[in-house]
Amino acid sequence: MSRTNRRSFLKTSAVATSSFFAAPAILRAGVGPNAKIGVAVVGVNGRGASHIDEYLSDERTEIRYIVEVDEAVANERCDDIEKKQGVRPTPVADMRRAFEESSVDIVSTATPNHWHALTGIWAMQAGKDAYIEKPVCHNIHEGTALIAAARKYGRMCQVGTQCRSSAAIGEAFAFMRGGGIGEVKFARGLCYKRRASIGAKGDYAVPANINFDLWSGPATLTDPKCTRPRFHYDWHWQRHYGNGDLGNQGPHQTDVARWGLGIDTHPTTILTYG
């Protein structure tokens, strides 16, 4: 797939949003394999499953690699993809194997946060364009490195938040900027969800089918352990891997608040409390 076509694809679509359309299998079969954009999806147990669904619904793409350290999850996803697109992707645990393949044009990642930046950097080093689930990185320094990599290797790196593709929010902001509610000087981002308790901190075994070394990757090296019962989600509450709910849900509310105010520059100071 040419770079021009890939750029057009990323401009006209955003993963996990309504901008994708559902294509019947017969339409997918009518597109020549050489015209398809080859996709590797990295991390497919949670949000990555949504990435898969959206790529399957777009006749321009073909999922060729599934990167997942949980072998059972990888095989389950590959089985499902094969039924829907007619071609079984290759499951691998180490993303670098997929990045070596010339059949992969773009990398779409929904790993735990601590892997986001390095996945994007490695992908661009290998000549791929990258789509990264929010948050773009685990910390500010990683974000700086990711930007530098995109510029150095001349690749596209896109980060998606669903709110940016919301027609309702876009219309609301157009109404606001037209003076619909007067001058707007202040915005507050709020989100309330009836989340179940994350439970008490403990010492839980890592599932036997997890390659913990690959899963932890660039994070601080520790013995294989899990401090919460749900391995595939509770990393959000462990500093080495996640950013709490501020980094999980917070990017949506922060982005919408800044977007509504028309702010396109980054702050130089920040105040936290609570």
Secondary structure as a PSIPRED ss2 file (coil, helix, strand):
# PSIPRED VFORMAT (PSIPRED V4.0)

   1 M C   1.000  0.000  0.000
   2 S C   1.000  0.000  0.000
   3 R H   0.000  1.000  0.000
   4 T H   0.000  1.000  0.000
   5 N H   0.000  1.000  0.000
   6 R H   0.000  1.000  0.000
   7 R H   0.000  1.000  0.000
   8 S H   0.000  1.000  0.000
   9 F H   0.000  1.000  0.000
  10 L H   0.000  1.000  0.000
  11 K H   0.000  1.000  0.000
  12 T H   0.000  1.000  0.000
  13 S C   1.000  0.000  0.000
  14 A C   1.000  0.000  0.000
  15 V C   1.000  0.000  0.000
  16 A C   1.000  0.000  0.000
  17 T C   1.000  0.000  0.000
  18 S C   1.000  0.000  0.000
  19 S C   1.000  0.000  0.000
  20 F C   1.000  0.000  0.000
  21 F C   1.000  0.000  0.000
  22 A C   1.000  0.000  0.000
  23 A C   1.000  0.000  0.000
  24 P C   1.000  0.000  0.000
  25 A H   0.000  1.000  0.000
  26 I H   0.000  1.000  0.000
  27 L H   0.000  1.000  0.000
  28 R H   0.000  1.000  0.000
  29 A H   0.000  1.000  0.000
  30 G C   1.000  0.000  0.000
  31 V C   1.000  0.000  0.000
  32 G C   1.000  0.000  0.000
  33 P H   0.000  1.000  0.000
  34 N H   0.000  1.000  0.000
  35 A H   0.000  1.000  0.000
  36 K C   1.000  0.000  0.000
  37 I E   0.000  0.000  1.000
  38 G E   0.000  0.000  1.000
  39 V E   0.000  0.000  1.000
  40 A E   0.000  0.000  1.000
  41 V E   0.000  0.000  1.000
  42 V E   0.000  0.000  1.000
  43 G C   1.000  0.000  0.000
  44 V C   1.000  0.000  0.000
  45 N C   1.000  0.000  0.000
  46 G C   1.000  0.000  0.000
  47 R H   0.000  1.000  0.000
  48 G H   0.000  1.000  0.000
  49 A H   0.000  1.000  0.000
  50 S H   0.000  1.000  0.000
  51 H H   0.000  1.000  0.000
  52 I H   0.000  1.000  0.000
  53 D H   0.000  1.000  0.000
  54 E H   0.000  1.000  0.000
  55 Y H   0.000  1.000  0.000
  56 L H   0.000  1.000  0.000
  57 S C   1.000  0.000  0.000
  58 D C   1.000  0.000  0.000
  59 E C   1.000  0.000  0.000
  60 R C   1.000  0.000  0.000
  61 T E   0.000  0.000  1.000
  62 E E   0.000  0.000  1.000
  63 I E   0.000  0.000  1.000
  64 R E   0.000  0.000  1.000
  65 Y E   0.000  0.000  1.000
  66 I E   0.000  0.000  1.000
  67 V E   0.000  0.000  1.000
  68 E C   1.000  0.000  0.000
  69 V C   1.000  0.000  0.000
  70 D E   0.000  0.000  1.000
  71 E H   0.000  1.000  0.000
  72 A H   0.000  1.000  0.000
  73 V H   0.000  1.000  0.000
  74 A H   0.000  1.000  0.000
  75 N H   0.000  1.000  0.000
  76 E H   0.000  1.000  0.000
  77 R H   0.000  1.000  0.000
  78 C H   0.000  1.000  0.000
  79 D H   0.000  1.000  0.000
  80 D H   0.000  1.000  0.000
  81 I H   0.000  1.000  0.000
  82 E H   0.000  1.000  0.000
  83 K H   0.000  1.000  0.000
  84 K H   0.000  1.000  0.000
  85 Q H   0.000  1.000  0.000
  86 G C   1.000  0.000  0.000
  87 V C   1.000  0.000  0.000
  88 R C   1.000  0.000  0.000
  89 P C   1.000  0.000  0.000
  90 T E   0.000  0.000  1.000
  91 P E   0.000  0.000  1.000
  92 V E   0.000  0.000  1.000
  93 A C   1.000  0.000  0.000
  94 D C   1.000  0.000  0.000
  95 M H   0.000  1.000  0.000
  96 R H   0.000  1.000  0.000
  97 R H   0.000  1.000  0.000
  98 A H   0.000  1.000  0.000
  99 F H   0.000  1.000  0.000
 100 E C   1.000  0.000  0.000
 101 E C   1.000  0.000  0.000
 102 S C   1.000  0.000  0.000
 103 S C   1.000  0.000  0.000
 104 V C   1.000  0.000  0.000
 105 D C   1.000  0.000  0.000
 106 I E   0.000  0.000  1.000
 107 V E   0.000  0.000  1.000
 108 S E   0.000  0.000  1.000
 109 T E   0.000  0.000  1.000
 110 A C   1.000  0.000  0.000
 111 T C   1.000  0.000  0.000
 112 P C   1.000  0.000  0.000
 113 N H   0.000  1.000  0.000
 114 H H   0.000  1.000  0.000
 115 W H   0.000  1.000  0.000
 116 H H   0.000  1.000  0.000
 117 A H   0.000  1.000  0.000
 118 L H   0.000  1.000  0.000
 119 T H   0.000  1.000  0.000
 120 G H   0.000  1.000  0.000
 121 I H   0.000  1.000  0.000
 122 W H   0.000  1.000  0.000
 123 A H   0.000  1.000  0.000
 124 M H   0.000  1.000  0.000
 125 Q H   0.000  1.000  0.000
 126 A C   1.000  0.000  0.000
 127 G C   1.000  0.000  0.000
 128 K C   1.000  0.000  0.000
 129 D E   0.000  0.000  1.000
 130 A E   0.000  0.000  1.000
 131 Y E   0.000  0.000  1.000
 132 I E   0.000  0.000  1.000
 133 E E   0.000  0.000  1.000
 134 K C   1.000  0.000  0.000
 135 P C   1.000  0.000  0.000
 136 V C   1.000  0.000  0.000
 137 C C   1.000  0.000  0.000
 138 H C   1.000  0.000  0.000
 139 N C   1.000  0.000  0.000
 140 I H   0.000  1.000  0.000
 141 H H   0.000  1.000  0.000
 142 E H   0.000  1.000  0.000
 143 G H   0.000  1.000  0.000
 144 T H   0.000  1.000  0.000
 145 A H   0.000  1.000  0.000
 146 L H   0.000  1.000  0.000
 147 I H   0.000  1.000  0.000
 148 A H   0.000  1.000  0.000
 149 A H   0.000  1.000  0.000
 150 A H   0.000  1.000  0.000
 151 R H   0.000  1.000  0.000
 152 K H   0.000  1.000  0.000
 153 Y H   0.000  1.000  0.000
 154 G C   1.000  0.000  0.000
 155 R C   1.000  0.000  0.000
 156 M C   1.000  0.000  0.000
 157 C E   0.000  0.000  1.000
 158 Q E   0.000  0.000  1.000
 159 V E   0.000  0.000  1.000
 160 G E   0.000  0.000  1.000
 161 T C   1.000  0.000  0.000
 162 Q H   0.000  1.000  0.000
 163 C H   0.000  1.000  0.000
 164 R H   0.000  1.000  0.000
 165 S H   0.000  1.000  0.000
 166 S C   1.000  0.000  0.000
 167 A H   0.000  1.000  0.000
 168 A H   0.000  1.000  0.000
 169 I H   0.000  1.000  0.000
 170 G H   0.000  1.000  0.000
 171 E H   0.000  1.000  0.000
 172 A H   0.000  1.000  0.000
 173 F H   0.000  1.000  0.000
 174 A H   0.000  1.000  0.000
 175 F H   0.000  1.000  0.000
 176 M H   0.000  1.000  0.000
 177 R H   0.000  1.000  0.000
 178 G C   1.000  0.000  0.000
 179 G C   1.000  0.000  0.000
 180 G C   1.000  0.000  0.000
 181 I C   1.000  0.000  0.000
 182 G C   1.000  0.000  0.000
 183 E C   1.000  0.000  0.000
 184 V C   1.000  0.000  0.000
 185 K C   1.000  0.000  0.000
 186 F C   1.000  0.000  0.000
 187 A C   1.000  0.000  0.000
 188 R C   1.000  0.000  0.000
 189 G C   1.000  0.000  0.000
 190 L C   1.000  0.000  0.000
 191 C C   1.000  0.000  0.000
 192 Y C   1.000  0.000  0.000
 193 K C   1.000  0.000  0.000
 194 R C   1.000  0.000  0.000
 195 R C   1.000  0.000  0.000
 196 A C   1.000  0.000  0.000
 197 S C   1.000  0.000  0.000
 198 I C   1.000  0.000  0.000
 199 G C   1.000  0.000  0.000
 200 A C   1.000  0.000  0.000
 201 K C   1.000  0.000  0.000
 202 G C   1.000  0.000  0.000
 203 D C   1.000  0.000  0.000
 204 Y E   0.000  0.000  1.000
 205 A C   1.000  0.000  0.000
 206 V C   1.000  0.000  0.000
 207 P C   1.000  0.000  0.000
 208 A C   1.000  0.000  0.000
 209 N C   1.000  0.000  0.000
 210 I E   0.000  0.000  1.000
 211 N C   1.000  0.000  0.000
 212 F H   0.000  1.000  0.000
 213 D H   0.000  1.000  0.000
 214 L H   0.000  1.000  0.000
 215 W H   0.000  1.000  0.000
 216 S H   0.000  1.000  0.000
 217 G C   1.000  0.000  0.000
 218 P C   1.000  0.000  0.000
 219 A C   1.000  0.000  0.000
 220 T C   1.000  0.000  0.000
 221 L C   1.000  0.000  0.000
 222 T C   1.000  0.000  0.000
 223 D C   1.000  0.000  0.000
 224 P C   1.000  0.000  0.000
 225 K C   1.000  0.000  0.000
 226 C E   0.000  0.000  1.000
 227 T C   1.000  0.000  0.000
 228 R C   1.000  0.000  0.000
 229 P C   1.000  0.000  0.000
 230 R C   1.000  0.000  0.000
 231 F C   1.000  0.000  0.000
 232 H C   1.000  0.000  0.000
 233 Y C   1.000  0.000  0.000
 234 D H   0.000  1.000  0.000
 235 W H   0.000  1.000  0.000
 236 H H   0.000  1.000  0.000
 237 W H   0.000  1.000  0.000
 238 Q C   1.000  0.000  0.000
 239 R C   1.000  0.000  0.000
 240 H C   1.000  0.000  0.000
 241 Y C   1.000  0.000  0.000
 242 G C   1.000  0.000  0.000
 243 N C   1.000  0.000  0.000
 244 G H   0.000  1.000  0.000
 245 D H   0.000  1.000  0.000
 246 L H   0.000  1.000  0.000
 247 G H   0.000  1.000  0.000
 248 N H   0.000  1.000  0.000
 249 Q C   1.000  0.000  0.000
 250 G H   0.000  1.000  0.000
 251 P H   0.000  1.000  0.000
 252 H H   0.000  1.000  0.000
 253 Q H   0.000  1.000  0.000
 254 T H   0.000  1.000  0.000
 255 D H   0.000  1.000  0.000
 256 V H   0.000  1.000  0.000
 257 A H   0.000  1.000  0.000
 258 R H   0.000  1.000  0.000
 259 W H   0.000  1.000  0.000
 260 G H   0.000  1.000  0.000
 261 L H   0.000  1.000  0.000
 262 G C   1.000  0.000  0.000
 263 I C   1.000  0.000  0.000
 264 D C   1.000  0.000  0.000
 265 T C   1.000  0.000  0.000
 266 H C   1.000  0.000  0.000
 267 P C   1.000  0.000  0.000
 268 T C   1.000  0.000  0.000
 269 T C   1.000  0.000  0.000
 270 I C   1.000  0.000  0.000
 271 L C   1.000  0.000  0.000
 272 T C   1.000  0.000  0.000
 273 Y C   1.000  0.000  0.000
 274 G C   1.000  0.000  0.000
